[in-house]
Structures are given as structure tokens and as C-alpha cells.
Amino acid sequence: MVKKVVIVGAGPSGLLLAHYLLRRGDKYQIDIYERRSDPRIIPFSKSRTFPITLSERGMSALSKIEGLAEAVRAISVEMLGAVSHQKNGKQRFLRRRKPLFALDRTSLTIVLLQKLTEKYDNSRFNIRFDSKCSAVNFEAKTVTFQNIAETAPEGGEFTVYYDLLIGADGASSVVREHFTNTEMFELEQQYVRSDYKSIFLPRPDENLDSKLKPGYIHSWRLDDGSALLLLHQQDGMMSGVIHFPRDKNKIVRLSSKEDVRQFFRDNFPAIAQKMSDSEAEDFLSRPISTVLTIRCNRYHYGDSVVLIGDAAHSVSPSLGQGCNSALEDAVILDRLFDEYSDNLAKVTEQFTMRRKPDAHALVELSDNAFPLSGRLFVEYILREIFAKFMHKLFPNVFPPSMMQLISETTESYGKILNLHKSWVEKVKKSNKKFIENL
């Protein structure tokens, strides 16, 4: 008997899971509902979100579906390492053994969606945009959506039935919200201490901007803990984010285009020279974004509901592992479907058992891997260089560096945390003191 799977959320994790389920033959009918409009028909300038980097973990998840990894590489820029720009003009390089693949999140979503519609017709797969999840009834196994398209009739609500419900609807998940009404469910939500704004710059002039080498993630840090990260996109532009402390931050006080320009002239002069008038205006008008971290004590309800991606374990973007870990969720579920021969009761229960320790470890790593203190950040750089050097000479004695393990392997986050627990604790104490003294 064909089981109906309803996926709420058409982000990378929900779409990749649809790929995995559909390749299991005719066992599942997949229906996806997404609150946003179809990204394939919206001008990219309006749908463009923020750059993400896919590491070994994310690319490995994509490579298990024929053609996906190749399609993503074709629209990505390889990142060979990171460059930390110092106040005195000097640069510190951290090179990578395996590249990261940088692209806009919307571009990744479009590729995953296009490959789905190329492979499967609507007899097995359907997707409906402009559909906002408004209610879930776990006992009746129904989900209610509201049609929010501009052309939708007033009161355009509709209800669908499911055998398996996948909550892939992000950190503010409506599906997860309904878990709070179930027995023994525990949820911890915390806002990351830094907020952020996106920034988009024109193609660097290779003669004038020789320090903005393609193929590297470029970063600048301020004494108050603010950080600017930029990377090249395939069209030659540079995009990135500026993170800044929520309290006493300078960004919130900017009130004009000239204020924006002056802020960048004072703090990031190399970037101020490249910022156009239109980008200064856009930067001013962009809302300040917050990041919510999520820890749950379980990711399933009974044998019919599962949370994945940010709905289950949203993390700080500091390590660039949010999307990578979300894609890995699909891999783990696929293995469980194989291991338990599509027994939904076993699959859902075991997903919580297998995934929770690593997901909680990733929250800890993302919150406390990087120090805010300039002095301790130098120590972090030196530790990474030393660990890479020693591991290359004595691989059986010295493990890879923390960042190598996180982004160049598929090693479990739990094991990585255990290997670097002392450093994480040191950073946690230092960052707490740093924030108190701001």
C-alpha cells in the first residue's frame, strides 16, 4: 500500500528527503507544501537570500542522488580556504585540504526542485507553494494550510491527510509548535548573541582588489566582536554577512545612506570603497536578522511525525553547518528506512535516538568554537595550523584539527565535541567574560 508523505517546507532538507523517498520505488506519494512562492519564477534579485557553503558532509548527502552533486558544483564557487584580514593590512591564510562549495541558498533550492520535477511526474510527487501551515492534528493525521497567494480566494483554507508528516519548516516550525502539546516534550530556544545583515558587492577589480582573492572566505573582525564575512559568487559578485552584538551595536543606529558609508569607512575601509549607493540604501533598509538555536528532547511523535533540519536543531551560522547538518538528516533517515524495512514506528523512534546526540553537540560547537577575544582568536588560528601540521606528519597519533573534522569529514559531531571539549569550554568562559565587559 502506498503511504502518503506530507513534507512541510521546501527548503534543502525537505527537498533532498523527497529525492531519497521517491527513489524507494512506488512505496510513497510525496506532497510538499511551502509558505513562500516558487523560487523558479521569482526574479533572483528578489529571492536571493544569503550565501551558504557546502562542506564534505553536505556534498556527501547530495552525491547519493544521481546528478545532484554535479548540478550543485556547476553553480558553485570552490572555496580553497579562509583569509583573515588584520587591521595592519596583513592577512592570515588557512588553507583547506578539501574545498567548500559556496552558493546562494535559493540557488541550491532551485537545483533540488528542478531535479525532482525532471525525474518524477505528479502521479508520485506534488509541490504547492504559497501554502502556509496553520494547524496540525496528530491524532487525526491531518494538516491544515492557508492559501496565501495574491490571487487566492478569501478564506482559502484546505486540509490534507498523511501517513507520515515531515516538519522541515525551519527554526520557527509550526509542526514543532504542535509538539509542545504532546506528553514529555522539551524544547530549549535561545537567540544567538549576535544578529546579522546581508551584504552584496560588485565584482572585485583584480588589479585594485588583489587582496580579495577568489576562492577564499574573507573575514574582518572588530574589537566589539563584530565580524564581516565575504565570499565570491559564480557571477563574480561578492556576498556575505556582517555579524554584530545585539546589545550596544552600531548597526542599529545607522539612519541614512551616508551613515552606512561612514560606518564602513571607519570599520571596513576596503569594503567601503566597493559599496555602491544602491547597496548602501539596500543595506540600510534590510531588516536586522536574528538566529534562533533549537534543542529538542525528541524529533518524532509516534510513528507518523518527524522533525528535520532547522525545525529540529537550528544552530548558529558560525561554523557553516546548518545546511550541511540538515542535508545529513535525509541521509540518516534513508539509512533507517533501509535498516528497518520502511517500518515507520521504528524509523521515527530511531531517528531521535541516532540524531539527537550529534545535533546537541553541533549546537555546542557552533556556539563556542570561535572566541570573541582577539587574543584567543590568534590562539585559535595557531591551534588550527599546528593540528594540521602534526596530523599530516603523524596521522595515527594526532587527529585532524577541529575545523578539518567539522567541514572536511563526515565524522559525528558528538565525537568532534569530545575530542575538543577543553577548547570549547575555554572559549565558552572567555566569551562570557568578553560579553560582560562590553
C-alpha positions as CSV (number, residue, x, y, z in Angstrom):
1,M,0.0,0.0,0.0
2,V,1.3,3.4,-1.0
3,K,1.9,5.7,2.0
4,K,1.3,9.4,1.7
5,V,4.2,11.6,3.0
6,V,3.4,15.3,3.6
7,I,6.5,17.5,3.8
8,V,6.0,21.0,5.3
9,G,8.8,23.2,3.9
10,A,10.5,23.2,0.5
11,G,14.0,24.1,1.8
12,P,17.1,22.0,1.1
13,S,16.4,19.3,3.7
14,G,12.8,18.8,2.8
15,L,13.5,18.6,-1.0
16,L,16.5,16.3,-0.5
17,L,14.4,13.9,1.7
18,A,11.8,13.8,-1.1
19,H,14.6,12.6,-3.5
20,Y,15.5,9.9,-1.1
21,L,11.9,8.7,-0.5
22,L,10.9,8.8,-4.2
23,R,13.9,6.6,-5.3
24,R,12.5,3.9,-3.0
25,G,10.1,2.9,-5.8
26,D,6.3,3.3,-5.5
27,K,6.1,3.0,-1.7
28,Y,5.5,6.7,-1.1
29,Q,3.4,9.5,-2.5
30,I,5.2,12.8,-1.7
31,D,3.3,16.1,-1.3
32,I,5.3,19.2,-0.3
33,Y,3.8,22.4,0.9
34,E,5.8,25.7,1.1
35,R,4.9,29.0,2.6
36,R,7.0,31.0,0.1
37,S,6.3,31.5,-3.6
38,D,8.0,29.3,-6.3
39,P,11.7,30.5,-6.4
40,R,11.9,29.4,-10.1
41,I,9.5,32.2,-11.1
42,I,10.7,35.0,-8.8
43,P,13.5,37.3,-10.1
44,F,16.6,36.2,-8.4
45,S,17.4,39.7,-7.2
46,K,14.2,39.5,-5.1
47,S,14.5,35.9,-4.0
48,R,18.3,36.0,-3.3
49,T,18.8,35.1,0.4
50,F,22.3,34.6,1.8
51,P,25.4,32.6,0.8
52,I,25.9,29.1,2.2
53,T,28.9,26.8,2.0
54,L,28.5,23.1,1.5
55,S,31.3,21.0,3.1
56,E,32.1,17.3,2.7
57,R,29.0,16.5,4.9
58,G,26.5,18.3,2.7
59,M,28.1,17.2,-0.6
60,S,28.2,13.6,0.5
61,A,24.5,13.8,1.2
62,L,23.8,15.2,-2.3
63,S,26.1,12.7,-4.0
64,K,23.9,9.8,-3.1
65,I,21.3,11.0,-5.5
66,E,22.4,10.7,-9.1
67,G,23.3,14.0,-10.7
68,L,22.7,16.3,-7.7
69,A,26.2,16.9,-6.6
70,E,27.3,17.6,-10.1
71,A,24.5,20.1,-10.7
72,V,25.3,21.9,-7.4
73,R,29.0,22.1,-8.2
74,A,28.1,23.6,-11.6
75,I,26.5,26.6,-9.9
76,S,29.0,27.0,-7.0
77,V,32.4,28.6,-6.4
78,E,35.1,26.4,-4.8
79,M,36.5,27.8,-1.6
80,L,40.0,26.7,-1.0
81,G,40.4,28.3,2.4
82,A,39.9,31.4,4.5
83,V,41.7,34.7,4.8
84,S,41.6,36.7,8.0
85,H,42.3,40.4,7.3
86,Q,44.1,42.2,10.0
87,K,43.9,45.9,11.0
88,N,47.5,46.5,9.9
89,G,46.7,45.2,6.4
90,K,48.3,41.8,6.9
91,Q,46.5,38.6,6.0
92,R,46.4,35.2,7.7
93,F,45.6,32.3,5.4
94,L,44.0,29.0,6.5
95,R,44.1,26.6,3.5
96,R,41.8,23.6,3.1
97,R,42.5,20.1,2.1
98,K,39.1,19.7,0.6
99,P,37.2,22.7,-0.9
100,L,33.9,24.2,0.3
101,F,31.3,24.9,-2.4
102,A,29.7,28.4,-2.0
103,L,26.3,29.3,-3.5
104,D,23.2,31.2,-2.7
105,R,20.6,29.2,-0.7
106,T,17.9,30.0,-3.2
107,S,20.1,28.5,-6.0
108,L,20.5,25.3,-4.1
109,T,16.8,25.1,-3.5
110,I,16.1,25.6,-7.2
111,V,18.5,22.8,-8.3
112,L,17.0,20.3,-5.9
113,L,13.5,21.3,-7.1
114,Q,14.3,21.1,-10.8
115,K,15.8,17.7,-10.4
116,L,12.7,16.5,-8.7
117,T,10.4,17.7,-11.4
118,E,12.6,16.3,-14.1
119,K,12.6,12.8,-12.6
120,Y,9.0,12.4,-11.2
121,D,5.6,13.3,-12.5
122,N,2.6,14.3,-10.4
123,S,1.5,10.7,-10.0
124,R,4.1,10.4,-7.2
125,F,5.2,13.9,-6.4
126,N,3.4,17.2,-6.0
127,I,4.5,20.6,-4.6
128,R,2.3,23.5,-3.7
129,F,3.7,27.0,-3.0
130,D,2.1,29.9,-1.2
131,S,0.7,27.4,1.3
132,K,1.1,28.4,5.0
133,C,0.8,25.7,7.6
134,S,-1.7,26.8,10.2
135,A,-2.7,23.7,12.2
136,V,-1.7,20.1,12.7
137,N,-3.9,17.3,14.2
138,F,-1.5,14.5,15.2
139,E,-4.4,12.2,16.2
140,A,-6.4,12.6,13.0
141,K,-3.2,12.8,11.0
142,T,-4.2,16.0,9.2
143,V,-2.5,19.3,8.3
144,T,-4.4,22.5,7.5
145,F,-2.9,25.1,5.2
146,Q,-3.9,28.6,4.2
147,N,-3.5,29.6,0.6
148,I,-1.7,32.9,0.8
149,A,-1.1,33.6,-2.9
150,E,-2.1,37.1,-4.0
151,T,-4.7,35.6,-6.3
152,A,-6.1,33.2,-3.6
153,P,-9.8,33.4,-2.7
154,E,-10.6,34.8,0.7
155,G,-10.6,32.1,3.4
156,G,-8.7,29.7,1.1
157,E,-8.0,27.0,3.7
158,F,-7.6,23.4,2.9
159,T,-6.8,20.2,4.9
160,V,-4.7,17.2,3.8
161,Y,-4.2,13.7,5.3
162,Y,-0.9,12.0,5.8
163,D,0.7,8.7,6.8
164,L,4.0,10.4,7.6
165,L,4.4,14.1,8.3
166,I,7.9,15.7,7.9
167,G,8.3,19.0,9.6
168,A,11.0,20.7,7.5
169,D,9.7,24.2,8.1
170,G,12.6,25.9,9.8
171,A,13.5,27.3,13.2
172,S,10.1,28.8,13.7
173,S,8.4,25.5,12.7
174,V,4.7,25.3,13.0
175,V,4.9,21.5,13.1
176,R,7.3,21.6,16.1
177,E,5.0,24.1,17.8
178,H,2.3,21.4,18.0
179,F,4.8,19.0,19.7
180,T,4.6,21.3,22.8
181,N,1.1,19.9,23.3
182,T,2.3,16.4,23.5
183,E,3.5,14.5,26.5
184,M,7.1,14.9,27.8
185,F,8.3,17.1,25.0
186,E,11.1,19.5,26.0
187,L,12.3,22.4,23.9
188,E,15.1,24.9,24.5
189,Q,15.2,28.0,22.3
190,Q,17.9,30.6,22.6
191,Y,18.8,33.6,20.4
192,V,22.4,33.7,19.3
193,R,24.0,36.7,20.9
194,S,24.9,38.2,17.5
195,D,22.4,39.5,14.9
196,Y,23.3,39.9,11.2
197,K,22.7,41.7,7.9
198,S,23.5,40.5,4.4
199,I,25.7,42.5,2.1
200,F,26.2,42.3,-1.6
201,L,29.1,43.9,-3.5
202,P,30.0,44.1,-7.2
203,R,32.7,42.0,-8.9
204,P,36.2,43.0,-7.5
205,D,38.6,44.6,-9.8
206,E,41.5,42.1,-10.0
207,N,44.1,44.9,-10.3
208,L,42.7,47.1,-7.5
209,D,41.4,44.4,-5.2
210,S,44.3,41.9,-5.2
211,K,43.7,41.1,-1.5
212,L,40.1,39.8,-2.3
213,K,41.3,36.7,-4.0
214,P,38.6,34.4,-5.4
215,G,38.3,31.0,-3.8
216,Y,38.6,32.2,-0.2
217,I,36.3,33.2,2.5
218,H,37.4,36.7,3.6
219,S,36.8,37.9,7.1
220,W,37.4,41.0,9.2
221,R,36.9,41.4,12.9
222,L,36.3,44.4,15.2
223,D,37.2,44.8,18.9
224,D,33.5,44.6,19.9
225,G,33.1,41.1,18.5
226,S,31.6,42.2,15.2
227,A,32.7,40.2,12.1
228,L,32.3,40.6,8.4
229,L,32.5,37.6,6.1
230,L,32.5,37.8,2.3
231,L,32.9,35.3,-0.5
232,H,32.7,35.3,-4.3
233,Q,29.7,34.1,-6.1
234,Q,29.7,32.5,-9.5
235,D,28.5,35.7,-11.2
236,G,31.6,37.4,-9.9
237,M,29.9,39.4,-7.2
238,M,30.8,39.1,-3.6
239,S,28.2,38.4,-0.9
240,G,28.2,37.7,2.8
241,V,27.0,38.8,6.2
242,I,28.1,41.2,8.9
243,H,27.5,39.8,12.5
244,F,27.4,42.2,15.4
245,P,26.5,42.0,19.1
246,R,22.8,42.6,19.7
247,D,23.5,45.0,22.6
248,K,25.4,48.2,22.1
249,N,25.7,47.5,18.4
250,K,26.5,50.3,15.9
251,I,24.4,48.9,13.0
252,V,21.0,49.7,14.7
253,R,22.0,53.4,15.0
254,L,22.5,53.9,11.2
255,S,19.8,56.1,9.9
256,S,20.9,57.3,6.4
257,K,22.9,56.1,3.4
258,E,25.8,58.4,4.5
259,D,25.7,56.8,7.9
260,V,26.2,53.4,6.3
261,R,29.1,54.6,4.2
262,Q,30.7,56.2,7.2
263,F,30.4,53.1,9.3
264,F,32.1,51.0,6.6
265,R,34.8,53.7,6.1
266,D,35.6,53.7,9.8
267,N,35.5,49.9,10.3
268,F,36.0,48.2,6.9
269,P,37.6,50.7,4.6
270,A,38.4,48.2,1.9
271,I,34.7,47.3,1.6
272,A,33.5,51.0,1.8
273,Q,35.4,51.7,-1.5
274,K,33.4,49.0,-3.2
275,M,29.9,49.8,-1.8
276,S,27.6,51.4,-4.4
277,D,25.0,54.0,-3.4
278,S,22.2,51.4,-4.1
279,E,23.8,48.8,-1.9
280,A,24.2,51.4,0.9
281,E,20.5,52.1,0.6
282,D,19.6,48.4,0.5
283,F,21.8,47.6,3.5
284,L,20.1,50.3,5.5
285,S,16.6,49.0,4.6
286,R,17.3,45.3,5.1
287,P,15.9,44.1,8.4
288,I,18.3,43.0,11.1
289,S,18.1,39.2,11.3
290,T,18.3,37.1,14.4
291,V,19.3,33.5,14.7
292,L,17.4,31.1,17.0
293,T,19.1,27.9,18.2
294,I,16.9,24.9,18.9
295,R,17.3,21.9,21.1
296,C,14.6,19.3,21.4
297,N,14.5,16.1,23.5
298,R,12.9,14.3,20.6
299,Y,12.3,14.7,16.9
300,H,9.4,12.4,16.4
301,Y,5.8,11.9,17.5
302,G,4.5,8.3,17.5
303,D,5.0,6.6,14.2
304,S,3.9,9.4,11.9
305,V,5.7,12.7,12.5
306,V,9.4,13.7,12.2
307,L,11.2,17.0,12.5
308,I,14.3,17.6,10.4
309,G,16.7,20.5,9.7
310,D,16.3,23.7,11.5
311,A,12.9,22.6,12.8
312,A,14.7,20.0,14.9
313,H,18.2,21.6,15.5
314,S,18.7,25.1,14.3
315,V,22.3,26.3,15.1
316,S,24.4,29.4,14.9
317,P,25.8,30.0,11.4
318,S,29.4,30.4,12.8
319,L,30.6,27.0,11.6
320,G,28.5,27.0,8.4
321,Q,27.0,23.7,9.3
322,G,23.3,24.5,9.4
323,C,22.5,23.4,5.9
324,N,25.1,20.6,5.9
325,S,23.6,19.0,9.0
326,A,20.1,19.4,7.6
327,L,21.1,17.6,4.4
328,E,22.7,14.9,6.6
329,D,19.3,14.3,8.3
330,A,18.0,13.0,5.0
331,V,20.9,10.5,4.8
332,I,20.2,9.2,8.3
333,L,16.5,8.8,7.7
334,D,17.3,6.9,4.4
335,R,19.6,4.5,6.3
336,L,16.9,3.9,8.9
337,F,14.3,3.2,6.2
338,D,16.7,0.6,4.8
339,E,17.6,-0.8,8.2
340,Y,14.0,-1.2,9.4
341,S,12.5,-2.1,6.0
342,D,10.2,1.0,6.0
343,N,8.7,0.3,9.4
344,L,7.6,3.8,10.3
345,A,7.4,3.2,14.0
346,K,11.0,2.1,14.2
347,V,12.3,4.7,11.7
348,T,10.8,7.7,13.6
349,E,11.8,6.5,17.0
350,Q,15.4,5.6,16.0
351,F,15.8,9.0,14.2
352,T,15.5,10.7,17.6
353,M,17.9,8.2,19.2
354,R,20.5,8.4,16.5
355,R,20.4,12.1,15.7
356,K,19.8,13.9,19.0
357,P,23.4,13.5,20.5
358,D,25.0,14.8,17.4
359,A,22.5,17.6,16.9
360,H,23.0,18.8,20.5
361,A,26.8,18.6,20.1
362,L,26.6,20.8,17.0
363,V,24.8,23.5,18.9
364,E,27.6,23.4,21.5
365,L,30.3,23.5,18.8
366,S,28.6,26.3,16.8
367,D,28.1,28.5,19.9
368,N,31.6,28.0,21.3
369,A,34.1,27.1,18.6
370,F,35.2,30.7,17.9
371,P,36.4,33.1,20.5
372,L,35.3,36.8,20.5
373,S,38.5,37.9,22.2
374,G,41.2,38.9,19.7
375,R,43.9,37.3,21.7
376,L,42.2,34.0,22.0
377,F,41.3,34.2,18.3
378,V,45.0,34.3,17.5
379,E,45.4,31.2,19.6
380,Y,42.6,29.5,17.6
381,I,44.5,30.2,14.4
382,L,47.7,28.8,15.8
383,R,46.0,25.7,17.1
384,E,44.5,25.0,13.7
385,I,47.8,25.4,11.9
386,F,49.6,23.3,14.5
387,A,47.0,20.5,14.4
388,K,47.0,20.3,10.6
389,F,50.8,20.2,10.6
390,M,51.1,17.5,13.2
391,H,48.3,15.4,11.7
392,K,50.0,15.5,8.3
393,L,53.3,14.2,9.9
394,F,51.8,11.8,12.4
395,P,48.2,10.9,11.3
396,N,47.9,7.9,13.6
397,V,48.9,10.0,16.7
398,F,47.4,13.4,16.1
399,P,43.8,13.8,15.0
400,P,42.8,16.4,12.4
401,S,42.1,19.9,13.6
402,M,38.6,20.8,14.8
403,M,37.6,22.6,11.6
404,Q,39.0,19.8,9.5
405,L,36.9,17.3,11.3
406,I,33.8,19.5,11.0
407,S,34.0,20.5,7.4
408,E,36.2,18.0,5.7
409,T,34.9,14.8,7.1
410,T,31.5,13.2,8.0
411,E,32.7,12.4,11.5
412,S,29.9,12.6,14.1
413,Y,29.5,16.0,15.8
414,G,29.4,14.2,19.1
415,K,32.9,12.7,18.6
416,I,34.3,16.0,17.4
417,L,33.0,17.7,20.5
418,N,34.5,15.1,22.8
419,L,37.9,15.5,21.1
420,H,37.9,19.3,21.5
421,K,35.9,19.6,24.7
422,S,38.6,21.5,26.6
423,W,38.9,24.2,23.9
424,V,35.1,24.6,23.7
425,E,34.9,25.1,27.5
426,K,37.8,27.6,27.3
427,V,36.0,29.6,24.6
428,K,32.7,29.5,26.5
429,K,34.3,31.0,29.6
430,S,36.2,33.6,27.6
431,N,33.2,34.7,25.5
432,K,31.0,35.0,28.6
433,K,33.6,37.3,30.2
434,F,34.0,39.2,27.0
435,I,30.3,39.9,26.7
436,E,30.1,41.0,30.3
437,N,32.8,43.6,29.7
438,L,31.4,45.1,26.6
